[in-house]
Amino acid sequence: MKRVGIFGGSFNPIHCGHLALAERLLDVARLDELWLMVSPQNPLKRRADLLADDVRLRLARAAVSGVSGVSVSDYELGLPKPSYTWNTLQRLRADYPQIQPVLVIGADNWLLFPQWYRADDIVRSTEIVVYPRRGCDVDVQSLPSGVRLVATPLYDVSSTEVRRRVRAGESIEGLVPPQVEQEVRELYALTIKH
């Protein structure tokens, strides 16, 4: 059975940290593939400046072109909103019986995990790989069976910082993949004016 990492997020926009992390996770989590799953709506977040689903999907697909083992999935965009990870995992298992989904989340999300819909059921049914985030300490001794913290570098780039820089008229060179840099600048510049 193919081990497929499910790395959900708004990717608003996708940035170089996402790509570097995805490539590292393939190795340290022993994954056959990693799917960056563009999420339509995080039930725990409100985003006034969230770009349209199809735009974030297009940017993410352009960004991962040529990255071996990493692909972008629109699967969650076709599911009912809000987007609950439990529902996504259940549907994935039904639609793709040949894969073993491995949930990939940041330490910040692991600390909020008790608030997730059917969190206990997710822990019982799904392997979870947690990657470090700055300022989010995970007590490895307290992790339940099937949940593990992996060693990945801390990538000090965020979608929030990319959007802030565009608003401020600052460069985002090196923060987003070069193939999407111009479009990211133009798209977020447009959202500022409205």
Buried (B, 14 or more C-beta within 10 A) or exposed (E): EEBBBBBBBBBBBBBBBBBBBBBBBBEEBEBBBBBBBBBBBBBEEEEEEBBEBEBBBBBBBBBBEEBEBBBBBBBBBEBEEEBBBBBBBBBBBEEEEEBBBBBBBBBBBBBBBEEBBBBEEBBEBBBBBBBBBEEBEBEEEEBEEBBBBBEBEEBEBBBEBBBEBBEEEEEBEEBBBEEBBEBBBEBBEEBEEE
